[in-house]
Every structure is written in C-alpha cells, then in structure tokens.
C-alpha cells in the first residue's frame, strides 16, 4: 500500500507530487494546512479539518480502530511499508500513565527509507571470524545510528560480506529498526533475522536469549541499568551483542556504565 493511499482523498494528488523529492514527513493537523517536511525545508499544503483526520485514521487502521488502540498508548503505530505514524490529541491518564487516546488532532507520517551499504566499510572491524566482536555504535541523537545498526544487521544476517550468515535476534522497542507491521519486519534485516517488536529492551533481550538461540542480539539505544544488566547476561552466556548508545564523544562515553565485555566501539 502506497503512502498516499493512507491520506485523505483531498490531499492525495498534492502529496503524490512530493513523494519522489526526498519527502521525510507528512504532518496533518485539524484546522491547519498539511505540512510536508524535507531534510532542509518544509512546505504547506491544503487545509485539513477533523473529518479529514478521521478519514485518515480509518485508512491507517484498515477501518479497525480497536486493532491499533494498544499501540496508540505509546503515541505511535506502524503501518504496512514500515512507515511510522505519530499521534497527538487528548488522552486519559491515571497514576500509571496513559490509559486511553481520544480526540486525535494531529498525525505525523514518518516515511520509512533504508540506506543499504552504509555500514559495509566497518563490517571487517566488527567481524571476528564467522562471528562478531561485542560492539557498541556511538553517536549523538539524530546522527543516524539506527540506520547504521539496521544495515549492520542486514549484512550479518544475509552474510552479505561473504562470511557465514548469523542468526540475528532484534529487540525493537520503538519499532524503528524493523518497522514491523503485524509482526513482520517491513525493513530489510536480512534472511536470518528475527524481530521482537514493541518490547522493552531488557526484557526482550532475555526473552530472545532463551527462545531463539541467536548468534547475535541487536538492540537500539541502550542506557538504563536494566539494559546493561541484560547485556552482561547475554555476554556471559556466550551470545554476542550489537547495540547503540547515545554519546557525543569518547569523553562522554566514559561517564556511562559500559559492560566489560564490549570489544569494539564505532563512533558515527
């Protein structure tokens, strides 16, 4: 299903003109013009109303709003093609957090794209014979470490570097690595990858360790004490880890708790 088919009828033609021009996001807000966002600028389109938002939600949920209700509590959901849809509007809350999402007034479609081959130059540095070194990919937010991690997984899972394919188990807490739709990764993670979608990182790593007999576990944005504890368990069990961590420099990295078993650091 193409991106434009998720949009209200009144803006499909307009949006279609931008699809081959590097469009990154489409923001639809009740009572405001549609905003088309590119890497270096944005453009405004026709004005949309609440009825257009409702029409769009019907398309995005395949006319089954209850099917995406649980995902909406996280503030986003993923549609066919791996495109991620963020929402804003009125919520119901209790002491444990958000319990319901009502009057949705804004939708943001982040258009999924992969950059294949971007990590190939560093794969020899990561590889350890037919396995890998325990590796952390380090960068500031927004520098592309998830894109880099995704490509590493694809190469290792496919054996695209000419070496043995590795069984890659991916914990995708925010649905950004595999961009799963109905449990199936929409991004290309290679032939030997399995994805646990929308699952907390520490819990997911331990679950995949027990259930999928992986060669490597891949996870994005490690940081909390639970995450680091799970990484230590994985390494102690002889399974290799490929993960990303927020840090702007080697000096900043020193202030973070890093498992002793990490052998390679890649700064991007």
Secondary structure, DSSP 8 states (H G I E B T S, - for coil): --GGGGS-HHHHHHHHTTTTTT--EEEEETTEEEEEE-SS-EEEEEEE-HHHHHHHHHHHTTT-GGGGHHHHTTTEEE-TTS-EEEEEEEEEEETTEEEEEEEEEEEEEE-----TTTTHHHHHHHEETTEE--EEEEE-TTSSHHHHHHHHHHHHHHTTTSS----EEEEETTS-SS-EETTEESS---TTEEEEES--HHHHHHHHHHHS--SEEEEEEE-SHHHHHHHHHHHHTT-EEEEEEE-SSHHHHHTS---TT--EEEE-
